[in-house]
Amino acid sequence: MTEKFTRWDAVDHLNTEEDMALYLDACLDEDPGDGTLVRAALNDVARARGMSQLARDTGLTREGLYKALSSSGNPEFSTVLKVIKALGLTLHAAPAVRTKGRIKTARRKSAKTLAAA
C-alpha cells in the first residue's frame, strides 16, 4: 500500500478574517527582517481572499499582483499597503522587547481580550 501525500497550503486554513489577520500578524513577528515571510503571508491571504477581486480593489493588475507577491517579487511598500488595506486589515507598530538576545514585538491587547477583562 502506497501513501499519498498532498502539499500543505496555508490558504486551505485561512477561512475567516480573524484567521487571516492572526496569520499575517504571526508572520510579521517571525519575519527574519527581509520581508520574505510577510510577502509570502500576503500572497497566501490574497489567494485565500481571491486574487482577481483583490486586484480590482487595489487598482493593480492580477498579473502584477501575482508577480509582486511571488517568491521572486519585491513589492514596493505602497503596494504592500494597498494590499493590506484592500484585504480589510491594518498594520500596527508596537515597541519591541528584547528577551534572551532576541527582539520580540510586544503584542497589543486585542479588543476581544480587553472586553473579556
C-alpha positions as CSV (number, residue, x, y, z in Angstrom):
1,M,0.0,0.0,0.0
2,T,1.4,3.3,-1.0
3,E,0.8,6.5,0.9
4,K,-0.4,9.6,-1.0
5,F,0.8,13.0,0.2
6,T,-0.5,16.4,-0.7
7,R,1.3,19.7,-0.4
8,W,0.3,21.7,2.7
9,D,-1.0,25.1,1.8
10,A,-1.9,27.8,4.4
11,V,-4.6,29.1,2.1
12,D,-6.7,26.0,2.9
13,H,-6.7,27.1,6.6
14,L,-7.4,30.8,6.1
15,N,-11.2,30.7,6.4
16,T,-12.1,33.8,8.4
17,E,-11.0,37.4,8.6
18,E,-9.6,36.6,12.0
19,D,-7.6,33.7,10.7
20,M,-6.1,35.9,8.0
21,A,-5.2,38.7,10.5
22,L,-3.7,36.4,13.0
23,Y,-1.6,34.6,10.3
24,L,-0.3,37.9,9.0
25,D,0.4,39.2,12.5
26,A,2.4,36.0,13.3
27,C,4.4,36.3,10.1
28,L,5.2,40.0,10.9
29,D,6.6,38.8,14.2
30,E,8.6,36.0,12.7
31,D,9.9,37.6,9.6
32,P,13.7,37.5,9.5
33,G,13.9,41.2,8.6
34,D,14.0,41.0,4.8
35,G,10.2,40.9,4.3
36,T,10.1,37.5,2.7
37,L,7.8,35.9,5.2
38,V,5.5,39.0,5.2
39,R,5.3,38.9,1.4
40,A,4.6,35.2,1.4
41,A,1.9,35.7,4.0
42,L,0.3,38.5,1.9
43,N,0.4,36.1,-1.1
44,D,-1.4,33.4,0.9
45,V,-4.0,35.8,2.3
46,A,-4.6,37.3,-1.2
47,R,-5.0,33.8,-2.7
48,A,-7.4,32.9,0.1
49,R,-9.5,36.0,-0.5
50,G,-9.4,35.9,-4.3
51,M,-6.6,37.4,-6.3
52,S,-8.9,38.8,-9.1
53,Q,-11.1,40.7,-6.7
54,L,-8.0,42.0,-4.7
55,A,-6.5,43.2,-8.0
56,R,-9.7,45.2,-8.7
57,D,-9.7,46.6,-5.1
58,T,-6.1,47.7,-5.3
59,G,-6.1,49.1,-8.8
60,L,-3.3,46.7,-9.8
61,T,-3.4,44.1,-12.5
62,R,-3.9,40.5,-11.4
63,E,-0.6,39.5,-13.1
64,G,1.2,42.4,-11.4
65,L,-0.2,41.4,-8.0
66,Y,1.0,37.7,-8.5
67,K,4.4,39.0,-9.6
68,A,4.8,41.4,-6.6
69,L,3.7,38.8,-4.1
70,S,5.6,35.9,-5.6
71,S,8.8,34.4,-4.0
72,S,10.9,36.4,-6.5
73,G,8.8,39.5,-6.1
74,N,10.0,42.7,-4.5
75,P,6.9,44.8,-4.0
76,E,7.1,48.5,-3.2
77,F,5.9,49.5,0.2
78,S,3.0,51.3,-1.3
79,T,1.9,48.1,-3.0
80,V,2.1,46.3,0.4
81,L,0.0,49.0,2.0
82,K,-2.6,48.9,-0.9
83,V,-2.9,45.1,-0.5
84,I,-3.2,45.3,3.3
85,K,-5.9,48.0,3.0
86,A,-7.8,46.1,0.3
87,L,-7.8,43.0,2.5
88,G,-9.5,45.0,5.2
89,L,-6.5,44.6,7.5
90,T,-4.4,47.2,9.3
91,L,-0.7,47.4,10.1
92,H,0.3,48.4,13.6
93,A,3.5,49.3,15.3
94,A,4.4,48.3,18.8
95,P,7.6,48.7,20.8
96,A,10.0,45.7,20.6
97,V,11.0,43.9,23.7
98,R,14.4,42.2,24.0
99,T,14.4,38.8,25.7
100,K,17.4,36.5,25.8
101,G,19.1,38.2,22.9
102,R,16.0,38.1,20.7
103,I,13.9,41.0,19.8
104,K,10.2,40.2,20.2
105,T,7.3,42.6,19.4
106,A,5.2,43.5,22.4
107,R,1.7,42.4,21.5
108,R,-1.2,44.8,21.7
109,K,-4.2,43.5,23.5
110,S,-7.0,42.8,21.1
111,A,-10.5,44.2,21.6
112,K,-11.7,40.7,22.4
113,T,-9.1,40.4,25.2
114,L,-9.9,43.8,26.6
115,A,-13.6,43.1,26.5
116,A,-13.1,39.8,28.4
117,A,-11.1,41.6,31.2
